[in-house]
Structure formats: C-alpha cells, structure tokens
Amino acid sequence: MIYRKDTGEIMGAHIIGLHAADLIQEAANAIAQKQSVTELSKFVHTHPTLSEVLDEAYKRAEVKPVEVSA
C-alpha cells in the first residue's frame, strides 16, 4: 500500500500472488474514489477471506496530518 502520510490518500498498491487479480480491484476502486486509509480501515471485511489482507494494511497505515504554523 502506497499512501500519503499527511492525508491517508492511497496512491498505489502492489499485490503479488495467486489471487492478486481479485484483491487489486478493491485498491483500484479506493484510488479512483480518492478514499483514505482512515476511511477504509472502518470498512468490514468478512472473515476468513483474502480481503482481510487489505483490511490489515489499511488499519496499520499511519496518517500524520501536517501541522501548519501561522
């Protein structure tokens, strides 16, 4: 998962393996809709499924808003 640490916006994703084509679609939709990892971490992913891999990636992403000094 490649994302902006200041906004959480997903910029890209790499998925390698047997079911990569199935999993990449969720990441592609998130990029197209400009969703953040913070928003996506609140979605429910069924258990046990391969989509839990993305759920874990969203939940482990750290978003640190940039502080603007006046």
Secondary structure by P-SEA (a helix, b strand, c coil): cccccccccccccccccccccccaaaaaaaaaacccaaaaaaccccccccaaaaaaaaaabbbbcccccc
